[in-house]
Amino acid sequence: MHRFDVCNGDADGLCAVLQWRQVHAQAATLVTGLKREIELLGQVPAKAGDEVLVCDLSMQRNLKPLQQLLAQGVQVRYVDHHAVDAVPQHPGLRATIDTDARVCTSLLMDRLLQGRCRAWALVGAYGDNLGEVADALAVERGLDEAARRSLRRLGEAINYNAYGDNPADQHIAPQVLYARLARFADPLQAWRQDPIGEELDALRQADLARALQQTVTPAGDRARWMALPDAPWSRRVIGILANELARAEPGRAVAVLKADGRRGHVVSLRAPLSRPGGADAFCRRFGGGGRAGAAGIDHLPEHEHERFVAELSVARWGV
């Protein structure tokens, strides 16, 4: 019998799996990738009797391989916070799906494990831009401001590393990053003893400073957008830039567009933090998807740009 852990390569996905394996310390093959590599379940060579853990990957976009694995007799545990039309009913599937904008996969895993690896759950939540939720849980756990700041920096650094159009854009492969983090039961210890956290944080700050020099354009009273050129730094920074701009003005939505070299843009959208809902529905109008509070579009053609900005300027959030 073989075990496979399948997750998004960002902070939320990696930290969800880290929690599970801290408690269930069985050997497993990790399958992960770039932030936008969502359809990973089809890469899993599981057979009857094998076990697969899936974290922070849209079930909707992995539905066909999920059904194939279940039909083959594979046992699947699925933990996620992305919208899905209908969860398959199958005795081999244990699904924990919650699309509330104030939860992430790491927090769902925290519920399943009854807080046994809470600090790693906080790293995932901070990385997923759920700072207020993470702060409240951290204070409840008795963590001081310095500890909370370290967990936030680590989460944001891990999340930053997941972005890019190809592995060459990343500082470290997510599989290698996971292995380095998994050596530590306590993420604060990981932050102090492994230089990778501070390395990623320094790169993140440099890319972010460069991005913040770009022009922000209003879209009505409730949103704004920024366009970035196509370059390694912009590929890495697009998601964390959207998070940073969302925190700077929590009452307004923000869209970050990056030229994709195909006569269009990649889009990273954040609903207002004060009304975190509607981002996924908005992006679906343009062939994208995601979560209620944060979503994206893999390719927005140039001819759709004007309509995108027009609809962004009148969009309703929190619904």
N, C-alpha and C positions, 0 to 999 in steps of 0.2 A: 504494500500500500504506500502511495506517494502523497505528499501534501504540497499544495501550491498556494502561495500568497500573491494575489493580483491586486495592484493598486495604482492610483495616480501617483506620479513622481513628485507631487508637491508636498507641502508640510502636512496637510490634512490627511492625505492618503498614507504617507510613510508613518506618521505618528499613530494612526489608527492601527496599522499592522504591528508597530513596535509595542503598543499596549497589549495586544492579543498575545504576542510571543513572549512578553515578559511574564505573563500568567500561564500560558500554555506553551512551555518551552520545548516544543517538538521541532525537529528539523523540517524545513520547508524550502521549496524553490521559489525565489522571488521573481515575479514578472511585473515590470514597471517600465516607465518611459517618460517622455516629455509631457509637459502640462496638457498639451492638446492631443496627446495620444490616448484617446478614450476607448477605442474598440480593441482592448487588449485580451479579452476573454478567448477570442479565437486563436490566440497563440499558445493556449494551455493544452499540452498533450496528455490530459488526464484520461484515465480508463476506469472501468467499473471497480468500485471499492475505494477509489482515491477520494481525497478531501480537498476542496478548493475554498479558500477564503477570499472574498472580493470586497474591497473597500474604496469608496470614493470614486466610483466609475458609474456613469449613467446606465442603469439597467435597460432603459429604452434603447440605447445604442448598442447594447450587448445582448439583446434578447434572443437572437437566433442561436449564437453559440451557447448561451445559457441553456436553452431548451435542448440543444444537442447533448450537452454534458449530462443533463438530468436524465434524458432518454437512455444514455449509456450506463446509467447506474452510478454516476458520480454524486457525492454528497456536497452540497454547496451552501455555505453561509454567506449571505449578501448584506452588507451594511453600507448605507448610502443616504444622501440627502438631495438627490436630483429627482425631478419629476419623472414618473413613469405612468403610462396609460393604464396598465393593469399588471399586477404582479402575478406570475404564473402560480397556479395551485398544484403543488407536487410534493409528495412526502419526502423527497430528497432535498428540498429547498427550505432553509430557515432564513427568512428575510426580515431585516430591520430597516424600514424606509420611513424617513420623516423629512418632509420638505419645508418645514418651518424655517423662515429666514434667519432665526436666531439660534439655529443649531448647525453643526457640521458633523462630518463623519467621526472625527475624533471624540466629539462630545457624545455621540450615539454609542460609540465603543465604550466610553467612560460609564455610561448607564448600564450597558451589558455586564461590565466588569465591576460594577458597584464602587467605582472610584478607586480601585486598587492601584491604578497607575495614573492618578490624577495629574501629576506634573507633566507627563507626556501629552495628556489630553489638552492641557493648557497651551503647550507649545503649538499643537495643531490648530487650536482655536485662534491664537494670536496670529499665526501665519495665514489663516483664512479670513482675516480682517474682522474678527468678532472680539475686538478688544474690550468692550464694556462687559460682555458676558464672561470673558476670561478673567478680567479683573475682579468681578464679583465672586467668582468661584475661588480665585487665588486668595482673596482677603478672607473668605470663609475658611480656607485651609490654613490661614495664619501666615501667609507669605508676605514679607515686607516689600517696600517699594523697590529696593535694589534687586531682590529676587524676581519680582514681576518684570522689571525692565530687562533682565537677562533672558528670561523665558520669551519675552516678546521679541527681542533681537534675534534669538536663535530661531524662533518660528518664522520670522520674516526673512531671515537668511536662507532657510531651507526652501521656503516658498519661492523666493527669487531664483534659486538655482534650477527650478523646474522649467522656467520659460526659455524659449528659443525655438527656432525653426528646424534645427538639427542638432545632434550631439556636440558638434564643434562649438556651438554657442554657449554651452554649459561649462562651468568651472570644474565640475566633478560629476561623473555619472551617478544617477540616483541610486543604482544598486550598490555602488561603492560607498556613497554617503550613508545609506541605510546600515551597511555593515559596520561602519565606524561608530554610528550613533548607538547601535544595538549593544555595544559593549558596556553601556552605562544604564543602570537601573534608574538613575536620577539625571534628568537633563541638565540640572545646574552643574553637576559634576562633569558632564560632557562639555558644557560651555567653558568650564575652567581648565580642563585637561586636554582637550583636543583643539588645536588651532583652526580647524576647518570652519568653525562657527564665526570666528572673527575675520577669517579670510573672506568668507562669503559676505559678511556684513560690510566690510570695507569696499568690496566690489559693488555691492548694492548701493551704498551711499554715493560712490563715484558716478555710477550710471544714473542714479536718481537726480543728482545735482545737474548733470548734463541735460536730462529730460526737462527739468523744471525751467530751463532757459527758453523753452519753446512757448509759443503763444497759446493762451487759452481763449476760446471764442464762446461767447454766450449763445445759448439756444433757448430763447424765451427767458422767463423769470425763474424756471425751476430746473434748468439743466445747463451744462456747458460741455464743450468738446475740445480735444486737442489732436492735431495730426503730427505724426512722427515720420521721419524718413525710414527707409529700410536699411538697417545696419545691425551688426552684432549687438551693440549696446541697446538699441531700441527693441530688438527681439527679446532681450532679457528683461527689460525694464517695464514693458507694457502693462503687465498685470499689477505690479507693485506701485506703479505710477497711478493707475486708476484707484487703487486703495488709498494712496497718499492724498490725492485730490478729493476723494470722498470724505476722508477724515477732516480735511481743511474746511470744507463747507458741508456739514452733515445734512443741511436742508435741501441740497440740490443734487440731482443725478449728474453723473459724469461719464462721458464716452471718450476712450482713447483709441484713435485710429492709426494704424501703421501700414504704410505702403507695402504691398505683398509681392510686387514684381509681376503681377498678372493683371495689370490694369484694374486694380481694386485695392481694398484694404482689409486687414485683419482688425476686428473690433473687440475691445474689452469694455464692457458696460457695468456700471455700478448704480443701483437704485439709491436714493437718498438714505443715509444711515438713520435719519429720523423717521423714515417711512420705507423700511426695507422690503419691498415687494414689487413685482411686475417686470423685473429685468428679463426673466426667462421668456415671458409672453411677448415682450417687445422684440427680443432678438429672433423669436420664431417667425415673426413677420418677414424677416429677411434671410430665412434659411438657417438661422443659428439656434442656440438653446443655452441651457445652463440652469441656474438656480434663481429663486425669487429675488435674492439680493444682489447676485453677481452672475453675469452671463456674457456670452460672446458670439461673434460671427466669424467663421473661418475665412469667408471671402465675400466682401461687399463690393459688387462691381461699381466702377466709376459712375455709370449712368444712374445708380441708385443713391448716390451720395446726397444729392439735393433732397430727395424724398426722406432719407434717413434723418437729416438734420431738421427738416420741417416737422416730422412726426415726433422727434425727440423734444422739440420745443413745446409741444402741447400734450405730451404724454402724462398720464396719471400714474402715480406710484402708490405703493402700499396696498394694492388690490390684487 
